[in-house]
Amino acid sequence: MAKNKIPPMGGMNMNAMLRQAQKMQADMENARRELDEKEYSFASGGGEVQVVVNGKLECVKLTIAPDVIDPEDAEMLSDLILLTVNGAIRAAREDAEKTMNRLSGGMNMGGLF
């Protein structure tokens, strides 16, 4: 056997590996597009404040029940809004992470998603 010969990579065909990586990339791009279009809802205060965010983490709808608007307690309303927006964003992030982990086989993608 020649000294400079590179041994095969455990029987892996490099072309097959490249095709598999390209398919994974295409699948992840498709999933990212689908996730961007999804909407995530979250409510707080017994449904008094409701928020919808999309997969791009943009708030697309905010609903506040009139009876929760108290000019004497604006801080409580602010807290409810923050809690609700953050809950919707967290749901969108968790869904994206779960989807991308499933597609990547759990590989750490270095925060790409």
Secondary structure as UniProt FT lines:
FT   TURN            3..4
FT   TURN            10..11
FT   HELIX           14..37
FT   STRAND          39..44
FT   TURN            45..48
FT   STRAND          49..54
FT   TURN            55..56
FT   STRAND          59..64
FT   HELIX           66..68
FT   HELIX           71..73
FT   HELIX           74..104
FT   TURN            105..106
FT   TURN            110..111
//
